[in-house]
Amino acid sequence: MYYESIENLELLIPMCEHVKIYDNSRSFVKVASFAGGQCIDCAEYIPEWCKAIVERRLSI
């Protein structure tokens, strides 16, 4: 279930005008922002579960 959610997130990013991803494992912290399918802002620390998505969207 968890991995399916991550896969779905990656599929939905290009379909949305704006996406913000938050990590709530320790505290509620913004990890990355996307616009038009591209990563436009990301935190200094990106959790492993989100790292590949951010890296792929930075290179588009």
PAPAZA-716536 format. One record per atom (N, C-alpha, C): atom name; x, y, z. Coordinates in nm, 4 decimals. Example, Ala and Ser with C-alpha at 12.3 -4.5 7.8 and 13.67 -1.06 7.14 Angstrom:
residues 2
   at          X          Y          Z
    N     1.3190    -0.5690     0.7800
   CA     1.2300    -0.4500     0.7800
    C     1.3200    -0.3300     0.7800
    N     1.2850    -0.2250     0.7080
   CA     1.3670    -0.1060     0.7140
    C     1.2900     0.0030     0.7870
***
This chain:
residues 60
   at          X          Y          Z
    N     0.0820    -0.1197     0.0000
   CA     0.0000     0.0000     0.0000
    C     0.0864     0.1261     0.0000
    N     0.1855     0.1314     0.0879
   CA     0.2724     0.2489     0.0987
    C     0.3445     0.2749    -0.0334
    N     0.4022     0.1692    -0.0931
   CA     0.4771     0.1880    -0.2171
    C     0.3853     0.2264    -0.3328
    N     0.2635     0.1758    -0.3317
   CA     0.1674     0.2153    -0.4342
    C     0.1355     0.3644    -0.4234
    N     0.1271     0.4154    -0.3029
   CA     0.1007     0.5586    -0.2839
    C     0.2132     0.6431    -0.3413
    N     0.3367     0.6017    -0.3205
   CA     0.4519     0.6748    -0.3740
    C     0.4495     0.6700    -0.5268
    N     0.4208     0.5533    -0.5828
   CA     0.4119     0.5418    -0.7289
    C     0.2998     0.6295    -0.7833
    N     0.1868     0.6313    -0.7171
   CA     0.0747     0.7154    -0.7606
    C     0.1100     0.8631    -0.7521
    N     0.1815     0.9011    -0.6485
   CA     0.2244     1.0401    -0.6343
    C     0.3070     1.0819    -0.7547
    N     0.4009     0.9981    -0.7939
   CA     0.4853     1.0335    -0.9075
    C     0.4042     1.0453    -1.0369
    N     0.3026     0.9637    -1.0525
   CA     0.2171     0.9724    -1.1712
    C     0.1303     1.0979    -1.1702
    N     0.0924     1.1432    -1.0523
   CA     0.0030     1.2585    -1.0414
    C     0.0735     1.3931    -1.0531
    N     0.1996     1.4002    -1.0198
   CA     0.2720     1.5287    -1.0213
    C     0.2576     1.6014    -1.1550
    N     0.2794     1.5357    -1.2697
   CA     0.2665     1.6100    -1.3955
    C     0.1229     1.6501    -1.4307
    N     0.0257     1.5894    -1.3642
   CA    -0.1152     1.6203    -1.3927
    C    -0.1664     1.7399    -1.3128
    N    -0.0889     1.7835    -1.2139
   CA    -0.1334     1.8907    -1.1240
    C    -0.0562     2.0190    -1.1501
    N    -0.1240     2.1298    -1.1331
   CA    -0.0589     2.2599    -1.1509
    C     0.0476     2.2820    -1.0427
    N     0.0129     2.2523    -0.9188
   CA     0.1054     2.2677    -0.8058
    C     0.0941     2.1477    -0.7136
    N     0.2083     2.1006    -0.6634
   CA     0.2118     1.9906    -0.5671
    C     0.3135     2.0259    -0.4597
    N     0.2765     2.0048    -0.3353
   CA     0.3699     2.0210    -0.2239
    C     0.3724     1.8897    -0.1473
    N     0.4934     1.8430    -0.1168
   CA     0.5101     1.7178    -0.0435
    C     0.5660     1.7498     0.0942
    N     0.5029     1.6920     0.1943
   CA     0.5455     1.7101     0.3332
    C     0.5846     1.5769     0.3943
    N     0.6802     1.5803     0.4845
   CA     0.7219     1.4626     0.5604
    C     0.6747     1.4819     0.7040
    N     0.6003     1.3865     0.7548
   CA     0.5527     1.3980     0.8924
    C     0.6121     1.2899     0.9829
    N     0.7272     1.2332     0.9434
   CA     0.7869     1.1277     1.0247
    C     0.8425     1.1800     1.1570
    N     0.8964     1.2998     1.1582
   CA     0.9454     1.3599     1.2828
    C     0.8637     1.4825     1.3200
    N     0.8457     1.5678     1.2253
   CA     0.7594     1.6847     1.2401
    C     0.7068     1.7171     1.1001
    N     0.6116     1.8042     1.0911
   CA     0.5487     1.8368     0.9640
    C     0.6385     1.9349     0.8889
    N     0.7182     1.8825     0.7924
   CA     0.8180     1.9634     0.7218
    C     0.7973     1.9507     0.5707
    N     0.7971     2.0652     0.5021
   CA     0.7854     2.0616     0.3563
    C     0.9142     2.0058     0.2969
    N     0.8995     1.9076     0.2088
   CA     1.0138     1.8423     0.1446
    C     1.0396     1.9018     0.0069
    N     0.9319     1.9202    -0.0707
   CA     0.9500     1.9696    -0.2074
    C     0.8219     2.0339    -0.2593
    N     0.8408     2.1240    -0.3560
   CA     0.7291     2.1867    -0.4273
    C     0.7500     2.1645    -0.5759
    N     0.6397     2.1387    -0.6441
   CA     0.6438     2.1142    -0.7873
    C     0.5455     2.2079    -0.8562
    N     0.5801     2.2514    -0.9750
   CA     0.4905     2.3320    -1.0590
    C     0.5112     2.2872    -1.2024
    N     0.4009     2.2610    -1.2702
   CA     0.4116     2.2163    -1.4086
    C     0.4900     2.0876    -1.4238
    N     0.4889     2.0031    -1.3225
   CA     0.5590     1.8754    -1.3289
    C     0.7050     1.8799    -1.2900
    N     0.7596     1.9991    -1.2667
   CA     0.9005     2.0125    -1.2316
    C     0.9171     2.0507    -1.0858
    N     1.0244     2.0036    -1.0259
   CA     1.0562     2.0415    -0.8888
    C     1.1123     2.1832    -0.8910
    N     1.0470     2.2734    -0.8198
   CA     1.0902     2.4137    -0.8193
    C     1.1544     2.4538    -0.6868
    N     1.1393     2.3676    -0.5856
   CA     1.1965     2.3979    -0.4542
    C     1.2049     2.2676    -0.3759
    N     1.3173     2.2484    -0.3060
   CA     1.3273     2.1293    -0.2220
    C     1.4103     2.1607    -0.0978
    N     1.3811     2.0850     0.0052
   CA     1.4506     2.1027     0.1327
    C     1.5942     2.0526     0.1212
    N     1.6753     2.0949     0.2141
   CA     1.8131     2.0480     0.2178
    C     1.8179     1.8975     0.2437
    N     1.7339     1.8515     0.3359
   CA     1.7252     1.7081     0.3636
    C     1.5981     1.6539     0.2986
    N     1.6157     1.5535     0.2125
   CA     1.5026     1.4884     0.1474
    C     1.5009     1.3428     0.1931
    N     1.3896     1.2981     0.2507
   CA     1.3815     1.1599     0.2971
    C     1.3980     1.0599     0.1823
    N     1.4476     0.9428     0.2140
   CA     1.4708     0.8396     0.1133
    C     1.3458     0.8080     0.0324
    N     1.2292     0.8055     0.0962
   CA     1.1062     0.7676     0.0267
    C     1.0698     0.8665    -0.0833
    N     1.1267     0.9864    -0.0793
   CA     1.0911     1.0913    -0.1745
    C     1.2081     1.1315    -0.2655
    N     1.3262     1.0895    -0.2315
   CA     1.4474     1.1345    -0.3005
    C     1.4444     1.1081    -0.4514
    N     1.4065     0.9885    -0.4927
   CA     1.4073     0.9539    -0.6351
    C     1.3079     1.0396    -0.7135
    N     1.1921     1.0657    -0.6558
   CA     1.0920     1.1491    -0.7230
    C     1.1462     1.2897    -0.7453
    N     1.2047     1.3473    -0.6423
   CA     1.2594     1.4829    -0.6527
    C     1.3731     1.4864    -0.7543
    N     1.4636     1.3903    -0.7487
   CA     1.5773     1.3890    -0.8424
    C     1.5309     1.3762    -0.9877
    N     1.4333     1.2905    -1.0125
   CA     1.3823     1.2753    -1.1494
    C     1.3134     1.4028    -1.1970
    N     1.2395     1.4689    -1.1101
   CA     1.1668     1.5895    -1.1489
    C     1.2583     1.7109    -1.1589
    N     1.3770     1.7067    -1.0979
   CA     1.4744     1.8152    -1.1137
    C     1.5373     1.8104    -1.2517
    N     1.5487     1.6919    -1.3081
   CA     1.6183     1.6766    -1.4355
    C     1.5268     1.6880    -1.5572
    N     1.3976     1.7096    -1.5369
   CA     1.3048     1.7204    -1.6500
    C     1.3117     1.8599    -1.7099
***
